[in-house]
Amino acid sequence: MFSFYIARRYLFSRKSHHTINIISTISVCGVALATMALVVTLSVFNGFRDMVASFFTAFDPELKVTLAEGKCVAADDPALQQLRAHDAVEAYTEVLEDQALIVGNERQWVITIKGVDDNFQQQADIDGILYGDGEFILHADVLDYGIMGIRLAQQLGLGTAYDGALPIYAPRRGERVNMGNPMQSFNRDELYSPGVVFAVNQSKYDASYIVTSIAFARRLFDRQGLVSAVELKLKPGTNLSRTKGELRQLLGDRFRVEDRYEQQADTFRIMQVEKLIAYLFLSFILLVACFNIIGSLSMLMIDKRADVETLRALGADDRQISQVFLLEGWLISGFGAAIGIAVGLLLCWLQMEFGLIKLGNSEGAFIIDAYPVSVHATDLLITFATVLVVGYLSVWLPVRRMTRQLLAATTPNHEN
């Protein structure tokens, strides 16, 4: 407490040389600027992450159950039947997904057919991503309908609605391709347009997916009674993390239970790596900024040489005097961190409210017009801790050496 009290007095008291005040102010401003950059940059990465997560929300389920090994499982598997009866499950949707070939407008395209149960609308917020004058419908009488991604429709030269049947081809299971007549090795079926397409603003879905009935998919892929996945919607108020753990325990090692972030693990892992790299680069800049503190402390030691002699005369030992200047550097870092976090939060608020920094000059050229920002409390704590740790470590060795020199220089006066 003694060392901290003296260090705090040194930080806010006027020095005999005005230059020391200027250098101390520059040190605080350098740390504050680096801290502000950390807060703003990490918040922008959070904003992009949350934005991407919001796009997946409309199409990906809360929980997705797939086989740990293999592609398909029987729809009446006992483990899946236990899952269907779980108290936390509100909507249980069987899914059969595989690749096929689509032919339309003299164009061919490899696509992904996603066959779903009739309760798919209850499980997914599909209505919020539909475009066109029609409606979401999977089948009617003997017709099967296909709702395709908006970019796939563009690639095929189709609009939100297309006339006539759209041929779909899939290889027959267990057969080699007949080189004399390749088409004999494929199952062929037809889809009709319900007058709508979907857009989730993700190329993975918009450029290659067609949603249709699971009966059509089973018939096309020769997989009667099988599913490739089960998609779940939980009841309101259910704890997602706890329920995911319960379902994993219920299903055992045969199945994977993934939430939305785990379903898109590659995308979010890349974003997390980018955020980590930005954090490391900015932390290095912060380290450079903290070196300014060394200059401020060296000037302060020269200015307070007489005070050091007084402190030693009052009974302060060498360790306490050394701690005074170490804590002085630590306080400069902490003061700069507090200012930087406050300014960073202000800039984030201005960006969220007014969108000051735009993504491009043309409005509507991107999905959003301004950089997204999302402030997370954990990032603020990590930033503050980083500044304190880096600030302390950057001055620890130099201050110890300078303090030893100062104490050695004042020893003769002390002994006399």
C-alpha positions as CSV (number, residue, x, y, z in Angstrom):
1,M,0.0,0.0,0.0
2,F,2.9,2.4,0.8
3,S,4.4,1.9,-2.7
4,F,1.0,2.3,-4.4
5,Y,0.2,5.5,-2.5
6,I,3.6,7.1,-3.5
7,A,3.2,5.9,-7.2
8,R,-0.3,7.4,-7.4
9,R,0.9,10.7,-6.0
10,Y,3.7,10.8,-8.6
11,L,1.3,10.1,-11.4
12,F,-1.0,13.1,-10.7
13,S,1.4,15.6,-9.0
14,R,3.2,18.3,-10.9
15,K,6.8,17.6,-11.7
16,S,9.6,20.1,-11.5
17,H,10.3,19.8,-15.2
18,H,7.3,20.4,-17.5
19,T,8.8,18.0,-20.1
20,I,8.1,15.1,-17.8
21,N,4.4,15.9,-17.7
22,I,4.4,16.1,-21.5
23,I,6.2,12.7,-21.8
24,S,3.8,11.1,-19.3
25,T,0.8,12.5,-21.3
26,I,2.2,11.1,-24.5
27,S,2.7,7.7,-22.9
28,V,-0.9,7.7,-21.7
29,C,-2.2,8.8,-25.1
30,G,-0.1,6.0,-26.9
31,V,-1.5,3.3,-24.6
32,A,-5.0,4.7,-25.0
33,L,-4.8,4.8,-28.8
34,A,-3.6,1.2,-29.0
35,T,-6.4,0.1,-26.5
36,M,-9.0,2.0,-28.5
37,A,-7.8,0.2,-31.7
38,L,-8.1,-3.2,-29.9
39,V,-11.7,-2.5,-28.7
40,V,-12.9,-1.2,-32.1
41,T,-11.2,-3.9,-34.2
42,L,-12.4,-6.8,-32.0
43,S,-15.9,-5.3,-32.0
44,V,-16.0,-5.1,-35.8
45,F,-15.0,-8.8,-36.0
46,N,-17.8,-9.6,-33.5
47,G,-20.2,-7.6,-35.7
48,F,-19.3,-9.6,-38.8
49,R,-19.6,-12.9,-36.8
50,D,-23.0,-12.0,-35.5
51,M,-24.1,-10.9,-39.0
52,V,-23.1,-14.2,-40.5
53,A,-24.8,-16.1,-37.7
54,S,-28.0,-14.2,-38.4
55,F,-28.0,-15.3,-42.0
56,F,-27.6,-19.0,-41.0
57,T,-30.5,-18.7,-38.5
58,A,-33.1,-18.6,-41.3
59,F,-32.0,-21.9,-42.8
60,D,-30.0,-24.0,-40.4
61,P,-31.7,-25.7,-37.5
62,E,-31.1,-25.1,-33.8
63,L,-29.7,-28.6,-33.5
64,K,-28.8,-31.0,-36.3
65,V,-28.3,-34.8,-35.7
66,T,-26.2,-36.8,-38.1
67,L,-24.3,-40.1,-38.1
68,A,-20.8,-39.9,-36.8
69,E,-19.8,-42.5,-39.4
70,G,-21.8,-43.2,-42.6
71,K,-24.3,-41.2,-44.7
72,C,-27.8,-42.5,-43.9
73,V,-29.6,-44.2,-41.1
74,A,-33.1,-45.8,-40.8
75,A,-35.8,-43.2,-40.0
76,D,-37.2,-45.7,-37.4
77,D,-33.9,-46.2,-35.6
78,P,-34.6,-46.7,-31.9
79,A,-32.2,-43.9,-30.9
80,L,-34.0,-41.5,-33.2
81,Q,-37.4,-42.5,-31.9
82,Q,-36.1,-41.6,-28.3
83,L,-35.0,-38.3,-29.7
84,R,-38.4,-37.6,-31.2
85,A,-40.0,-38.2,-27.8
86,H,-37.7,-35.9,-25.9
87,D,-39.5,-33.3,-23.8
88,A,-37.4,-30.4,-25.1
89,V,-38.1,-31.0,-28.8
90,E,-40.9,-29.0,-30.4
91,A,-40.3,-29.9,-34.1
92,Y,-38.6,-33.0,-35.4
93,T,-37.8,-32.9,-39.1
94,E,-36.5,-35.8,-41.1
95,V,-34.0,-34.8,-43.9
96,L,-32.5,-36.6,-46.8
97,E,-29.7,-34.6,-48.6
98,D,-27.5,-35.6,-51.5
99,Q,-26.2,-34.3,-54.8
100,A,-27.9,-34.5,-58.1
101,L,-27.8,-33.1,-61.6
102,I,-30.3,-30.5,-62.8
103,V,-31.1,-29.7,-66.5
104,G,-32.9,-26.5,-67.4
105,N,-32.8,-23.9,-70.3
106,E,-30.1,-26.1,-72.0
107,R,-27.9,-25.7,-69.0
108,Q,-26.7,-28.4,-66.5
109,W,-25.7,-27.9,-62.9
110,V,-24.6,-30.1,-60.0
111,I,-26.9,-29.3,-57.1
112,T,-27.8,-30.5,-53.6
113,I,-31.3,-31.8,-53.1
114,K,-32.6,-31.3,-49.6
115,G,-35.7,-33.4,-49.0
116,V,-37.6,-32.4,-45.9
117,D,-40.7,-33.3,-43.9
118,D,-43.9,-31.3,-44.3
119,N,-43.2,-29.6,-40.9
120,F,-40.1,-27.9,-42.3
121,Q,-41.8,-24.5,-42.1
122,Q,-42.4,-25.1,-38.4
123,Q,-38.7,-25.9,-37.8
124,A,-37.1,-23.2,-40.0
125,D,-38.0,-19.6,-40.6
126,I,-38.3,-20.2,-44.3
127,D,-41.0,-17.6,-45.0
128,G,-38.6,-14.8,-44.1
129,I,-36.2,-15.7,-46.9
130,L,-38.6,-16.4,-49.8
131,Y,-38.9,-14.2,-52.8
132,G,-41.6,-14.4,-55.5
133,D,-45.4,-14.3,-55.9
134,G,-46.0,-18.0,-55.0
135,E,-45.9,-19.8,-51.7
136,F,-43.8,-22.4,-50.0
137,I,-45.2,-25.8,-50.9
138,L,-43.4,-29.2,-51.2
139,H,-46.0,-31.4,-52.9
140,A,-49.6,-31.5,-54.1
141,D,-51.3,-34.6,-55.4
142,V,-48.8,-36.3,-57.8
143,L,-46.6,-33.2,-58.2
144,D,-43.4,-32.4,-56.3
145,Y,-42.2,-28.8,-56.0
146,G,-38.7,-27.5,-55.7
147,I,-37.7,-24.2,-54.0
148,M,-34.2,-23.3,-55.3
149,G,-31.7,-20.8,-54.2
150,I,-31.8,-17.4,-55.9
151,R,-28.3,-17.7,-57.4
152,L,-29.0,-21.2,-58.7
153,A,-32.1,-19.8,-60.5
154,Q,-29.9,-17.1,-62.0
155,Q,-27.3,-19.5,-63.1
156,L,-29.9,-21.6,-64.9
157,G,-31.5,-18.6,-66.5
158,L,-34.7,-19.0,-64.5
159,G,-36.7,-16.5,-62.5
160,T,-38.6,-16.9,-59.3
161,A,-41.0,-19.1,-61.3
162,Y,-40.4,-21.4,-64.2
163,D,-42.8,-23.1,-66.6
164,G,-43.1,-26.8,-67.0
165,A,-41.1,-29.6,-65.3
166,L,-37.5,-29.3,-64.3
167,P,-35.6,-32.7,-64.9
168,I,-33.5,-33.9,-62.0
169,Y,-31.0,-36.8,-62.4
170,A,-29.2,-38.9,-59.7
171,P,-26.9,-41.9,-60.2
172,R,-28.5,-45.2,-59.4
173,R,-27.2,-46.9,-56.3
174,G,-24.8,-49.9,-56.9
175,E,-24.7,-49.6,-60.6
176,R,-21.8,-48.8,-62.9
177,V,-22.2,-46.2,-65.6
178,N,-23.3,-47.6,-68.9
179,M,-20.9,-45.9,-71.3
180,G,-23.1,-46.9,-74.3
181,N,-26.1,-45.1,-72.8
182,P,-25.1,-43.2,-69.7
183,M,-28.7,-42.0,-69.0
184,Q,-29.7,-45.5,-68.1
185,S,-27.5,-45.4,-65.1
186,F,-29.4,-42.4,-63.7
187,N,-32.8,-42.0,-61.9
188,R,-34.8,-39.3,-63.4
189,D,-37.6,-37.3,-61.8
190,E,-39.2,-33.9,-62.2
191,L,-39.8,-30.8,-60.0
192,Y,-42.2,-28.0,-60.6
193,S,-42.0,-24.4,-59.5
194,P,-44.1,-23.1,-56.6
195,G,-43.4,-19.5,-57.7
196,V,-40.7,-18.7,-55.1
197,V,-37.0,-18.9,-54.5
198,F,-35.1,-18.5,-51.2
199,A,-32.1,-16.3,-50.4
200,V,-30.0,-16.6,-47.2
201,N,-27.0,-14.6,-48.6
202,Q,-24.7,-17.5,-48.4
203,S,-23.3,-19.0,-51.6
204,K,-23.3,-22.5,-50.1
205,Y,-27.1,-22.5,-50.1
206,D,-28.2,-19.8,-52.6
207,A,-26.0,-21.2,-55.5
208,S,-26.6,-25.0,-55.1
209,Y,-29.6,-26.0,-52.9
210,I,-33.1,-27.0,-53.9
211,V,-35.6,-27.8,-51.1
212,T,-38.2,-30.3,-51.8
213,S,-40.2,-33.1,-50.2
214,I,-38.4,-36.0,-48.5
215,A,-40.6,-38.5,-50.5
216,F,-39.1,-37.0,-53.7
217,A,-35.6,-37.3,-52.4
218,R,-36.0,-40.9,-51.3
219,R,-37.4,-41.8,-54.6
220,L,-34.7,-40.0,-56.6
221,F,-31.8,-41.4,-54.5
222,D,-33.2,-45.0,-53.9
223,R,-33.2,-44.5,-50.2
224,Q,-36.6,-45.5,-49.0
225,G,-37.1,-45.3,-45.2
226,L,-33.7,-43.6,-44.7
227,V,-32.6,-40.1,-43.5
228,S,-29.2,-38.4,-43.7
229,A,-30.0,-36.0,-40.8
230,V,-32.7,-35.0,-38.3
231,E,-33.2,-31.3,-37.7
232,L,-34.6,-30.1,-34.4
233,K,-36.4,-27.0,-33.1
234,L,-36.4,-26.7,-29.3
235,K,-39.3,-25.5,-27.2
236,P,-39.2,-21.8,-26.2
237,G,-37.1,-21.2,-23.0
238,T,-35.1,-24.4,-23.4
239,N,-31.4,-24.1,-22.6
240,L,-29.6,-24.9,-25.8
241,S,-26.3,-25.9,-24.4
242,R,-27.7,-28.1,-21.7
243,T,-30.2,-29.8,-24.0
244,K,-27.4,-30.4,-26.6
245,G,-25.4,-32.2,-23.9
246,E,-28.4,-34.3,-22.9
247,L,-29.1,-35.4,-26.5
248,R,-25.5,-36.3,-27.0
249,Q,-25.6,-38.5,-24.0
250,L,-28.9,-40.0,-25.1
251,L,-27.7,-40.8,-28.7
252,G,-24.2,-41.9,-27.8
253,D,-21.1,-42.0,-30.0
254,R,-23.0,-43.1,-33.1
255,F,-24.4,-39.6,-33.7
256,R,-23.2,-36.0,-33.8
257,V,-25.4,-33.3,-32.3
258,E,-24.4,-29.9,-33.6
259,D,-25.7,-26.4,-33.0
260,R,-25.7,-23.7,-35.6
261,Y,-22.1,-22.6,-35.0
262,E,-20.8,-26.2,-35.1
263,Q,-22.7,-26.8,-38.4
264,Q,-20.8,-24.0,-39.9
265,A,-17.6,-24.7,-38.0
266,D,-15.2,-23.9,-40.9
267,T,-16.7,-20.4,-41.5
268,F,-16.6,-19.4,-37.9
269,R,-13.2,-21.0,-37.3
270,I,-11.7,-18.8,-40.1
271,M,-13.3,-15.7,-38.6
272,Q,-12.0,-16.6,-35.2
273,V,-8.4,-17.1,-36.6
274,E,-8.7,-13.7,-38.3
275,K,-9.8,-12.1,-35.1
276,L,-6.9,-13.7,-33.2
277,I,-4.3,-12.5,-35.7
278,A,-5.7,-9.0,-35.5
279,Y,-5.5,-9.2,-31.7
280,L,-1.9,-10.3,-31.8
281,F,-0.8,-7.6,-34.3
282,L,-2.5,-4.9,-32.2
283,S,-1.0,-6.3,-29.0
284,F,2.4,-5.9,-30.6
285,I,1.6,-2.3,-31.4
286,L,0.5,-1.9,-27.8
287,L,3.8,-3.2,-26.7
288,V,5.6,-0.6,-28.8
289,A,3.4,2.1,-27.3
290,C,4.2,0.9,-23.8
291,F,7.9,1.6,-24.4
292,N,7.1,5.3,-24.2
293,I,6.4,4.6,-20.5
294,I,10.1,3.7,-20.0
295,G,11.2,7.2,-21.1
296,S,8.6,8.8,-18.8
297,L,9.8,6.7,-15.8
298,S,13.5,7.4,-16.5
299,M,12.8,11.1,-16.4
300,L,10.7,10.7,-13.3
301,M,13.5,8.9,-11.5
302,I,15.9,11.7,-12.2
303,D,13.3,14.3,-11.1
304,K,12.6,12.4,-7.8
305,R,16.2,11.5,-6.8
306,A,15.9,13.7,-3.7
307,D,12.6,12.0,-2.8
308,V,14.3,8.6,-3.0
309,E,16.8,9.8,-0.4
310,T,14.0,11.0,1.8
311,L,12.1,7.7,1.5
312,R,15.2,5.8,2.4
313,A,15.7,8.0,5.4
314,L,12.2,7.3,6.5
315,G,12.8,3.5,6.4
316,A,11.8,2.5,2.9
317,D,13.8,-0.4,1.6
318,D,15.1,-0.9,-1.9
319,R,12.3,-3.3,-2.9
320,Q,9.6,-0.7,-1.9
321,I,11.3,2.1,-3.8
322,S,11.6,-0.2,-6.9
323,Q,7.9,-1.0,-6.6
324,V,7.0,2.7,-6.6
325,F,8.3,3.1,-10.1
326,L,7.0,-0.2,-11.3
327,L,3.6,0.7,-10.1
328,E,3.9,4.1,-11.6
329,G,4.4,2.4,-15.0
330,W,1.5,0.1,-14.3
331,L,-0.8,3.0,-13.4
332,I,0.1,4.8,-16.6
333,S,-0.9,1.7,-18.5
334,G,-4.1,1.3,-16.5
335,F,-5.1,5.0,-16.9
336,G,-4.4,4.7,-20.7
337,A,-6.4,1.5,-20.9
338,A,-9.4,3.1,-19.2
339,I,-9.3,6.1,-21.5
340,G,-8.9,3.9,-24.6
341,I,-11.8,1.6,-23.7
342,A,-14.0,4.6,-23.0
343,V,-13.2,6.2,-26.4
344,G,-13.4,2.8,-28.2
345,L,-16.9,2.2,-26.7
346,L,-17.9,5.7,-27.8
347,L,-16.7,5.1,-31.4
348,C,-18.5,1.7,-31.4
349,W,-21.8,3.3,-30.3
350,L,-21.5,6.0,-32.9
351,Q,-20.9,3.4,-35.6
352,M,-23.9,1.3,-34.4
353,E,-26.2,4.4,-34.3
354,F,-25.1,6.3,-37.3
355,G,-23.0,3.9,-39.5
356,L,-20.3,6.5,-39.9
357,I,-17.9,4.2,-41.8
358,K,-19.4,2.7,-44.9
359,L,-18.5,-0.6,-46.7
360,G,-18.6,1.1,-50.1
361,N,-19.6,4.2,-52.0
362,S,-22.7,2.7,-53.6
363,E,-25.6,2.1,-51.4
364,G,-27.0,-1.4,-51.7
365,A,-23.7,-2.8,-53.2
366,F,-23.2,-5.0,-50.1
367,I,-25.6,-6.9,-47.8
368,I,-25.1,-4.1,-45.3
369,D,-24.1,-0.5,-45.9
370,A,-21.8,0.1,-42.9
371,Y,-19.4,-1.9,-40.9
372,P,-21.2,-4.0,-38.3
373,V,-20.2,-3.6,-34.7
374,S,-20.9,-5.8,-31.7
375,V,-19.3,-5.1,-28.3
376,H,-18.7,-8.2,-26.1
377,A,-17.9,-7.8,-22.4
378,T,-15.3,-10.6,-22.6
379,D,-13.4,-8.7,-25.2
380,L,-13.3,-5.6,-23.0
381,L,-12.0,-7.6,-20.1
382,I,-9.3,-9.3,-22.3
383,T,-8.3,-6.0,-23.7
384,F,-8.0,-4.4,-20.3
385,A,-6.0,-7.4,-18.9
386,T,-3.8,-7.4,-22.0
387,V,-2.9,-3.7,-21.5
388,L,-2.1,-4.2,-17.9
389,V,0.0,-7.3,-18.5
390,V,1.9,-5.9,-21.5
391,G,2.4,-2.5,-19.8
392,Y,3.8,-4.1,-16.6
393,L,6.1,-6.6,-18.5
394,S,7.4,-4.0,-20.9
395,V,8.7,-1.8,-18.0
396,W,9.6,-4.5,-15.5
397,L,13.2,-5.2,-16.6
398,P,14.2,-1.6,-17.6
399,V,12.7,-0.1,-14.4
400,R,14.6,-2.7,-12.2
401,R,17.9,-1.8,-13.9
402,M,17.3,2.0,-13.7
403,T,16.1,1.7,-10.1
404,R,19.3,-0.2,-9.1
405,Q,21.4,2.6,-10.7
406,L,19.4,5.2,-8.9
407,L,19.7,3.5,-5.6
408,A,23.4,3.0,-6.1
409,A,23.8,6.7,-6.9
410,T,22.0,7.8,-3.8
411,T,23.7,5.3,-1.4
412,P,26.7,7.4,-0.6
413,N,24.5,10.3,0.3
414,H,22.4,8.0,2.5
415,E,25.5,6.7,4.3
416,N,26.9,10.1,4.9
